[in-house]
Amino acid sequence: MAIGVRLAPELEQQLDRLARSMGKSRSTCVREAIAQYVHRFSNNDEARRQSALIAEHSGKPNWSEQLPDWTDWTA
């Protein structure tokens, strides 16, 4: 079965460069990418995994939060 897909010109160029560097056709790269996508997201396994990670880390401190400036602190 053939499918048509629209790509931004920059993405198409990146795909062509990648395909050439791997010694594959553009179509082969796209088929492999779709197969990986379908495998990864079938049965919502990935969505469940990410939801579990989010739930596990909810309520825990956010390590990216800015800490207060303690340089002028005196005892």
C-alpha positions, 0 to 999 in steps of 0.5 A: 500500500502506498501512502502520501505524507507531506513533510516540511522541506527541512525535514525532507532534506534531513531524511534524505541525508540520514537515508544516504548515510545509512545506505537505505532508501527514504521509503525504507527509513519511513517504513522502519520509523512507522513500524517502531512508532506502532510497536512503541504505542500499541496497547498504550504501553508507553502512555501507561509507562509515562503516566506511572512515572509522572504519578511516581514523581508527583508531590516530590520536590522539583529539582529544577526549582531555583534555590534561594540565594544564601550568599548574604546569609549570616548566623 
